[in-house]
């Protein structure tokens, strides 16, 4: 934006000089088109800036990967988590995903590390976690959500953790979802039409 403003000002000064003195009149051949081009560039940059300002800021959201992977037909599928990540990102969220240690075995018959899962989900490693073996993912999910002030995507109601994490009972903190007629939906309390998704 700054560069386009400077280009416009320099072009305008050049045009003014060309028109003020016969000695510099040939400069108008360069300055005139430059002014016109810089106006188009300036408007394009301004529109991008206004559109960016109009968007909602990216908000963190925690996906319970070990729950979401069962959403399609009760069979564990990484594609369910991939689609959830993609759709939530399109809605302006910044998704992070947490899995139980056995998620890789359920999906592919072998252990999958956070690095392997991050590649499958096309997410940075710092936004994917496979919890240590023998530990449930639930407290990790709820702790991360609390620290980030983020909702959780899961059909688990986390009732056994409600004493330590009472926020799970608050509306909108745990957001369910699934598939209806092959389409992914989330139980958000706002309209998702036009995004290829439907609220419940």
C-alpha positions as CSV (number, residue, x, y, z in Angstrom):
1,X,0.0,0.0,0.0
2,X,2.8,2.5,0.9
3,X,4.7,1.7,-2.4
4,X,1.5,2.3,-4.5
5,X,0.9,5.7,-2.7
6,X,4.5,6.7,-3.3
7,X,4.3,5.7,-7.0
8,X,1.2,7.8,-7.3
9,X,2.8,10.9,-5.7
10,X,6.0,10.6,-7.7
11,X,3.9,10.3,-10.9
12,X,1.7,13.2,-10.0
13,X,4.8,15.4,-9.2
14,X,6.3,14.4,-12.6
15,X,3.0,15.3,-14.4
16,X,2.9,18.7,-12.6
17,X,6.5,19.5,-13.6
18,X,5.8,18.5,-17.2
19,X,2.8,20.8,-17.3
20,X,4.5,23.7,-15.6
21,X,7.4,24.2,-18.0
22,X,7.9,23.8,-21.7
23,X,11.4,22.5,-21.1
24,X,10.0,19.4,-19.3
25,X,6.9,19.0,-21.6
26,X,8.2,15.7,-22.9
27,X,8.0,14.3,-19.4
28,X,4.3,14.1,-19.7
29,X,4.7,11.1,-22.0
30,X,6.0,9.1,-19.1
31,X,4.3,10.8,-16.1
32,X,0.8,10.8,-17.6
33,X,0.5,7.0,-18.1
34,X,2.3,6.5,-14.8
35,X,-0.4,8.6,-13.0
36,X,-3.2,6.6,-14.6
37,X,-1.5,3.2,-13.8
38,X,-0.7,4.2,-10.2
39,X,-4.4,5.2,-9.6
40,X,-5.5,1.7,-10.7
41,X,-2.8,0.1,-8.5
42,X,-3.8,2.3,-5.6
43,X,-7.5,1.4,-5.9
44,X,-6.7,-2.3,-6.1
45,X,-4.5,-2.1,-3.0
46,X,-7.1,-0.1,-1.1
47,X,-9.8,-2.7,-1.9
48,X,-7.6,-5.5,-0.7
49,X,-6.8,-3.6,2.5
50,X,-10.5,-2.8,3.1
51,X,-11.5,-6.5,2.5
52,X,-8.8,-7.7,4.9
53,X,-10.0,-5.3,7.6
54,X,-13.6,-6.4,7.1
55,X,-12.8,-10.1,7.8
56,X,-13.2,-11.5,11.2
57,X,-9.8,-12.2,12.9
58,X,-8.7,-15.8,12.9
59,X,-9.9,-17.6,16.0
60,X,-8.3,-20.7,17.5
61,X,-10.4,-23.8,17.6
62,X,-9.5,-27.3,18.9
63,X,-10.5,-30.4,17.0
64,X,-10.9,-33.6,18.9
65,X,-9.4,-35.7,16.1
66,X,-10.1,-39.1,17.6
67,X,-13.8,-38.2,17.8
68,X,-14.2,-36.4,14.4
69,X,-12.5,-39.2,12.5
70,X,-15.6,-41.4,13.3
71,X,-18.2,-38.8,12.0
72,X,-18.9,-40.2,8.6
73,X,-20.2,-43.7,9.2
74,X,-18.6,-44.8,12.4
75,X,-15.5,-46.0,10.7
76,X,-12.3,-44.1,11.6
77,X,-11.3,-42.0,8.5
78,X,-8.6,-39.3,8.4
79,X,-10.7,-37.7,5.6
80,X,-13.3,-36.6,8.1
81,X,-10.6,-34.7,10.1
82,X,-9.1,-33.3,6.9
83,X,-12.4,-31.9,5.8
84,X,-13.2,-30.5,9.2
85,X,-9.8,-28.7,9.2
86,X,-10.3,-27.3,5.7
87,X,-13.9,-26.1,6.3
88,X,-13.1,-24.5,9.7
89,X,-10.1,-22.7,8.1
90,X,-12.4,-21.4,5.4
91,X,-14.8,-20.1,8.1
92,X,-11.9,-18.1,9.5
93,X,-10.8,-20.4,12.3
94,X,-7.3,-21.4,13.1
95,X,-7.7,-25.1,13.8
96,X,-5.5,-27.3,15.9
97,X,-6.0,-31.1,16.2
98,X,-5.4,-33.5,19.1
99,X,-5.5,-37.3,18.8
100,X,-5.3,-40.2,21.3
101,X,-2.1,-42.2,21.0
102,X,-3.9,-45.1,19.3
103,X,-5.3,-42.9,16.4
104,X,-2.7,-44.1,13.9
105,X,-3.4,-47.7,14.7
106,X,-7.1,-47.2,14.2
107,X,-6.6,-45.3,10.9
108,X,-3.7,-47.2,9.4
109,X,-2.8,-50.1,11.6
110,X,0.4,-48.5,12.9
111,X,1.4,-45.7,15.3
112,X,1.4,-42.2,13.7
113,X,3.4,-39.4,15.3
114,X,2.3,-35.8,15.4
115,X,4.7,-35.1,12.5
116,X,3.0,-37.8,10.4
117,X,-0.5,-36.5,11.3
118,X,0.5,-32.9,10.6
119,X,1.5,-33.9,7.0
120,X,-1.8,-35.8,6.5
121,X,-3.7,-32.7,7.7
122,X,-1.5,-30.2,6.0
123,X,-1.1,-28.3,9.2
124,X,2.0,-27.0,10.9
125,X,3.5,-29.4,13.5
126,X,2.8,-27.0,16.4
127,X,-0.9,-27.3,15.7
128,X,-1.1,-31.1,15.8
129,X,-0.7,-33.3,18.9
130,X,-0.8,-37.0,19.5
131,X,-1.0,-37.5,23.3
132,X,1.4,-39.8,25.1
133,X,0.5,-43.5,25.2
134,X,-1.7,-44.4,28.2
135,X,-3.0,-40.8,28.5
136,X,-6.5,-39.8,27.3
137,X,-6.6,-36.8,24.9
138,X,-9.6,-35.2,26.7
139,X,-7.7,-33.3,29.4
140,X,-5.1,-32.1,26.8
141,X,-7.9,-30.9,24.5
142,X,-9.8,-29.1,27.3
143,X,-6.6,-27.5,28.8
144,X,-5.6,-26.2,25.3
145,X,-9.1,-24.9,24.7
146,X,-9.1,-23.1,28.1
147,X,-5.7,-21.6,27.5
148,X,-6.6,-20.3,24.1
149,X,-10.2,-19.3,24.9
150,X,-11.2,-21.6,22.1
151,X,-14.2,-23.8,21.4
152,X,-13.8,-27.6,20.9
153,X,-15.1,-29.6,17.9
154,X,-16.3,-32.9,19.2
155,X,-19.4,-35.0,19.8
156,X,-18.0,-36.0,23.2
157,X,-19.7,-34.0,25.9
158,X,-16.7,-34.4,28.3
159,X,-19.0,-35.0,31.3
160,X,-16.4,-36.9,33.2
161,X,-14.2,-33.8,33.0
162,X,-16.9,-31.2,33.9
163,X,-15.7,-30.8,37.5
164,X,-12.2,-29.6,36.4
165,X,-13.5,-27.9,33.2
166,X,-17.0,-26.6,34.0
167,X,-16.9,-24.6,30.7
168,X,-17.8,-27.7,28.8
169,X,-21.4,-27.1,29.9
170,X,-21.5,-23.6,28.5
171,X,-23.3,-23.2,25.2
172,X,-21.0,-23.1,22.2
173,X,-17.9,-24.3,24.1
174,X,-18.2,-27.9,22.7
175,X,-19.5,-27.9,19.1
176,X,-20.8,-31.1,17.7
177,X,-21.2,-32.1,14.1
178,X,-21.3,-34.9,11.6
179,X,-22.5,-35.7,8.1
180,X,-25.9,-35.5,6.6
181,X,-26.5,-36.7,3.1
182,X,-22.8,-36.7,2.6
183,X,-22.3,-33.1,3.7
184,X,-20.3,-32.0,6.8
185,X,-22.2,-29.9,9.3
186,X,-21.3,-28.2,12.6
187,X,-23.6,-27.3,15.4
188,X,-22.7,-23.6,15.4
189,X,-25.2,-21.0,16.5
190,X,-24.6,-18.9,13.3
191,X,-25.6,-19.3,9.7
192,X,-23.1,-21.3,7.6
193,X,-25.0,-21.2,4.4
194,X,-22.9,-20.3,1.4
195,X,-19.9,-22.0,2.9
196,X,-20.9,-25.5,1.8
197,X,-21.8,-26.3,5.4
198,X,-24.9,-26.4,7.5
199,X,-25.6,-25.7,11.1
200,X,-27.7,-28.2,12.9
